[in-house]
């Protein structure tokens, strides 16, 4: 079989593909696996009831059902729904947006594939541009989205140590630099994998530098503001004409409908919609139909604020207590949890790599994610990236407790073996 360069790029081994295959096969082979890997949201009964009700309402109306199941929408998605969402954002945040500033896509992963390759990669003049990541660790799903080589440039963060067992990453503006080949700045907020919420001040600094360089600031808001709003600290939702904000319905409880929302300046939305049409023909209708019902009942923002965020905040505190009891005697620090559904553990001086720790844990029936996969675009070697792991606290407490005991044993064994 002869593949094109595009085919070789997409079909080659990648961090996210190997991890998803590993996680899936492990669960099939061992359904008793203690699953602290992956990003699947937790089941929240009140949210499931609201989402089921929204879907029921859409199906109960024959015209709505036909619009959802029987027609293609326009390239950017249903115009009326886009305007309704724009009206909501304008009313809530005073953003100057209309339907022309919004497009729907089939999930954030596909949305970022289009966005990144619209701006970065090979240019018509023969040059090449890259996506600038102001700090890593950052979402591992970005890693293989670029169709060119050296597609990302990343900066190491400043690390603030907090007490004996906590820390926080900050943008190190002395390291972060935009050059002539930077195509866009991208940051997730809150960050997958760390739960880091870059501050409003840091975001303003990134925005200012992007504006000066005349490149867009892309914010991955899959866990953030305005929805689903899984944020545990004070922070403001951000958008302006130089910002591309990507939101998702997945962590609201709808990962299966594969629906994301892109909010950007009108020329960006036009280019995005045209490219997305070539790739997908049209965005799916089920997710937007549910979103429309949630908008009509004023639940789209309310569910995150009143159900999703409180649930994860409580689950996060429970998990922190479990980890402290099980691993508090080890040289472990936890990134201060400020949002999302993960905890990021740093075992300073860990004698084995996070990938080796992952394999040892998997052999004992525990799945976590090795931290070294979350550093796309980092040019210089950094031991820190091999000393961290990501765990999800979407699982019930008894699962976390069992997994934490095994994690403690394996980490202690690694330190003992040197």
NORKA-V129007 format. One record per backbone hydrogen bond with DSSP energy under -0.5 kcal/mol. NH is the residue of the N-H (numbers start at 1). CO is the residue of the C=O. E is the energy in kcal/mol with one decimal. If there is no record, write none. Layout:
nh=NH co=CO e=E
nh=NH co=CO e=E
This chain:
nh=3 co=1 e=-0.6
nh=8 co=4 e=-2.9
nh=9 co=5 e=-2.2
nh=10 co=6 e=-2.3
nh=11 co=7 e=-2.2
nh=12 co=8 e=-1.2
nh=18 co=14 e=-2.6
nh=19 co=15 e=-2.3
nh=20 co=16 e=-2.3
nh=21 co=17 e=-2.6
nh=22 co=18 e=-2.5
nh=23 co=19 e=-2.9
nh=24 co=20 e=-2.5
nh=25 co=21 e=-2.8
nh=26 co=22 e=-2.3
nh=27 co=23 e=-1.9
nh=28 co=24 e=-1.8
nh=29 co=25 e=-2.4
nh=30 co=26 e=-2.0
nh=33 co=30 e=-2.2
nh=34 co=365 e=-3.2
nh=35 co=33 e=-1.0
nh=36 co=34 e=-1.1
nh=36 co=367 e=-2.1
nh=44 co=42 e=-0.6
nh=45 co=43 e=-0.6
nh=47 co=44 e=-0.8
nh=48 co=44 e=-2.6
nh=49 co=45 e=-2.4
nh=50 co=46 e=-1.8
nh=51 co=47 e=-2.8
nh=52 co=48 e=-2.6
nh=53 co=49 e=-2.2
nh=54 co=50 e=-2.1
nh=55 co=51 e=-2.3
nh=56 co=52 e=-2.5
nh=57 co=53 e=-2.3
nh=58 co=54 e=-1.9
nh=59 co=55 e=-2.2
nh=60 co=56 e=-2.2
nh=61 co=57 e=-0.9
nh=62 co=60 e=-0.7
nh=65 co=61 e=-3.1
nh=66 co=62 e=-2.3
nh=67 co=63 e=-2.4
nh=68 co=64 e=-1.9
nh=69 co=65 e=-2.5
nh=70 co=66 e=-2.9
nh=77 co=74 e=-1.7
nh=82 co=78 e=-2.3
nh=83 co=79 e=-2.1
nh=84 co=80 e=-2.4
nh=85 co=81 e=-2.6
nh=86 co=82 e=-2.2
nh=87 co=83 e=-2.7
nh=88 co=84 e=-1.8
nh=89 co=85 e=-2.4
nh=90 co=86 e=-2.6
nh=91 co=87 e=-2.3
nh=92 co=88 e=-2.5
nh=93 co=89 e=-2.7
nh=94 co=90 e=-1.4
nh=95 co=89 e=-1.0
nh=97 co=95 e=-2.1
nh=101 co=98 e=-2.0
nh=102 co=99 e=-1.6
nh=103 co=262 e=-2.1
nh=104 co=76 e=-2.3
nh=105 co=260 e=-2.2
nh=107 co=105 e=-1.8
nh=111 co=107 e=-1.8
nh=112 co=108 e=-2.8
nh=113 co=109 e=-1.7
nh=114 co=110 e=-1.9
nh=115 co=111 e=-2.7
nh=116 co=112 e=-2.7
nh=117 co=113 e=-1.6
nh=118 co=114 e=-1.6
nh=119 co=115 e=-1.4
nh=120 co=116 e=-3.0
nh=121 co=129 e=-2.4
nh=123 co=127 e=-3.1
nh=126 co=123 e=-1.9
nh=129 co=121 e=-2.2
nh=130 co=181 e=-2.5
nh=131 co=151 e=-2.8
nh=132 co=184 e=-3.3
nh=133 co=131 e=-0.6
nh=133 co=153 e=-3.4
nh=134 co=132 e=-0.6
nh=134 co=186 e=-0.6
nh=136 co=155 e=-1.3
nh=137 co=374 e=-0.7
nh=138 co=374 e=-2.7
nh=142 co=139 e=-1.4
nh=143 co=140 e=-1.3
nh=145 co=142 e=-2.1
nh=146 co=142 e=-0.5
nh=153 co=131 e=-2.2
nh=154 co=377 e=-2.2
nh=155 co=133 e=-1.3
nh=157 co=136 e=-0.7
nh=158 co=170 e=-2.5
nh=160 co=158 e=-0.6
nh=160 co=168 e=-3.1
nh=161 co=159 e=-0.6
nh=162 co=166 e=-2.6
nh=163 co=161 e=-0.5
nh=166 co=162 e=-1.5
nh=167 co=334 e=-1.3
nh=168 co=160 e=-2.0
nh=170 co=158 e=-2.4
nh=173 co=171 e=-1.0
nh=175 co=172 e=-1.6
nh=176 co=172 e=-2.5
nh=179 co=177 e=-0.5
nh=182 co=179 e=-1.7
nh=183 co=130 e=-3.6
nh=184 co=130 e=-0.8
nh=185 co=216 e=-2.4
nh=186 co=132 e=-2.4
nh=187 co=218 e=-2.2
nh=189 co=220 e=-2.4
nh=190 co=196 e=-0.6
nh=191 co=196 e=-2.8
nh=193 co=191 e=-0.7
nh=195 co=191 e=-3.1
nh=198 co=196 e=-0.6
nh=203 co=199 e=-2.6
nh=204 co=200 e=-2.3
nh=205 co=201 e=-2.0
nh=206 co=202 e=-2.3
nh=207 co=203 e=-2.6
nh=208 co=204 e=-2.4
nh=209 co=205 e=-2.1
nh=210 co=206 e=-2.5
nh=211 co=207 e=-2.3
nh=212 co=208 e=-2.3
nh=213 co=209 e=-2.0
nh=214 co=210 e=-0.5
nh=214 co=211 e=-1.0
nh=215 co=210 e=-2.5
nh=216 co=183 e=-0.6
nh=217 co=242 e=-2.3
nh=218 co=185 e=-3.9
nh=218 co=216 e=-0.6
nh=219 co=217 e=-0.5
nh=219 co=244 e=-2.8
nh=220 co=187 e=-2.4
nh=220 co=218 e=-0.6
nh=221 co=219 e=-1.0
nh=221 co=246 e=-2.8
nh=224 co=221 e=-0.6
nh=229 co=224 e=-3.0
nh=230 co=223 e=-2.1
nh=231 co=229 e=-2.2
nh=232 co=338 e=-2.4
nh=233 co=338 e=-0.7
nh=243 co=240 e=-2.2
nh=244 co=217 e=-2.8
nh=245 co=243 e=-0.6
nh=245 co=263 e=-2.6
nh=246 co=219 e=-2.6
nh=246 co=244 e=-0.5
nh=247 co=245 e=-0.5
nh=247 co=261 e=-2.9
nh=248 co=227 e=-0.5
nh=249 co=259 e=-2.2
nh=252 co=249 e=-0.7
nh=253 co=250 e=-1.7
nh=254 co=249 e=-1.6
nh=255 co=250 e=-0.6
nh=257 co=254 e=-1.1
nh=258 co=255 e=-0.8
nh=260 co=105 e=-2.3
nh=261 co=247 e=-2.3
nh=262 co=103 e=-3.1
nh=263 co=245 e=-2.7
nh=263 co=261 e=-0.5
nh=264 co=101 e=-2.2
nh=264 co=262 e=-0.5
nh=268 co=265 e=-0.6
nh=269 co=265 e=-2.1
nh=270 co=266 e=-2.5
nh=271 co=267 e=-2.2
nh=272 co=268 e=-3.0
nh=273 co=269 e=-2.9
nh=274 co=270 e=-2.1
nh=275 co=271 e=-2.4
nh=276 co=272 e=-2.9
nh=277 co=273 e=-1.8
nh=278 co=274 e=-1.6
nh=279 co=275 e=-1.8
nh=280 co=276 e=-3.1
nh=281 co=277 e=-2.1
nh=282 co=280 e=-3.0
nh=289 co=285 e=-2.2
nh=290 co=286 e=-2.1
nh=291 co=287 e=-2.6
nh=292 co=288 e=-2.3
nh=293 co=289 e=-1.6
nh=294 co=290 e=-2.3
nh=295 co=291 e=-2.5
nh=296 co=292 e=-2.4
nh=297 co=293 e=-1.7
nh=298 co=295 e=-1.4
nh=299 co=294 e=-3.1
nh=300 co=294 e=-1.1
nh=303 co=299 e=-2.9
nh=304 co=300 e=-0.6
nh=305 co=301 e=-1.9
nh=306 co=302 e=-3.2
nh=307 co=303 e=-2.2
nh=308 co=303 e=-2.4
nh=309 co=304 e=-2.7
nh=311 co=307 e=-1.7
nh=312 co=308 e=-2.3
nh=313 co=309 e=-2.6
nh=314 co=310 e=-2.2
nh=315 co=311 e=-2.4
nh=316 co=312 e=-2.6
nh=317 co=313 e=-2.0
nh=318 co=314 e=-2.2
nh=319 co=315 e=-2.2
nh=320 co=316 e=-2.5
nh=321 co=317 e=-2.0
nh=322 co=318 e=-2.0
nh=323 co=319 e=-2.7
nh=324 co=320 e=-2.5
nh=325 co=321 e=-2.1
nh=326 co=322 e=-2.0
nh=327 co=323 e=-3.4
nh=328 co=324 e=-1.6
nh=330 co=327 e=-2.2
nh=332 co=330 e=-2.5
nh=333 co=346 e=-2.3
nh=334 co=165 e=-2.6
nh=335 co=344 e=-2.7
nh=336 co=167 e=-3.1
nh=338 co=195 e=-1.8
nh=338 co=336 e=-0.6
nh=340 co=230 e=-2.1
nh=343 co=391 e=-2.7
nh=345 co=343 e=-0.6
nh=345 co=389 e=-2.6
nh=346 co=333 e=-3.3
nh=347 co=345 e=-0.5
nh=347 co=387 e=-3.2
nh=348 co=331 e=-0.8
nh=348 co=346 e=-0.9
nh=350 co=347 e=-1.8
nh=357 co=353 e=-2.2
nh=358 co=354 e=-2.4
nh=359 co=355 e=-1.9
nh=360 co=356 e=-2.3
nh=361 co=357 e=-2.4
nh=362 co=358 e=-2.5
nh=363 co=359 e=-2.0
nh=364 co=360 e=-0.6
nh=364 co=361 e=-0.9
nh=365 co=362 e=-1.8
nh=366 co=361 e=-2.5
nh=367 co=34 e=-2.8
nh=368 co=366 e=-0.6
nh=369 co=390 e=-2.1
nh=371 co=388 e=-2.1
nh=373 co=370 e=-1.0
nh=374 co=371 e=-2.1
nh=375 co=372 e=-0.5
nh=378 co=375 e=-1.4
nh=379 co=154 e=-0.5
nh=379 co=377 e=-0.5
nh=385 co=382 e=-1.3
nh=386 co=383 e=-1.9
nh=387 co=384 e=-1.8
nh=389 co=345 e=-1.9
nh=390 co=369 e=-2.6
nh=391 co=343 e=-2.5
nh=392 co=36 e=-2.0
nh=393 co=341 e=-2.0
nh=399 co=396 e=-0.8
nh=400 co=396 e=-1.8
nh=401 co=397 e=-2.6
nh=402 co=398 e=-2.0
nh=403 co=399 e=-2.4
nh=404 co=400 e=-2.8
nh=405 co=401 e=-1.6
nh=406 co=402 e=-1.5
nh=407 co=403 e=-2.8
nh=408 co=404 e=-2.5
nh=409 co=405 e=-1.9
nh=410 co=406 e=-2.4
nh=411 co=407 e=-2.6
nh=412 co=408 e=-2.4
nh=413 co=409 e=-2.1
nh=414 co=410 e=-2.0
nh=415 co=411 e=-2.3
nh=416 co=412 e=-2.3
nh=417 co=413 e=-2.2
nh=418 co=414 e=-1.0
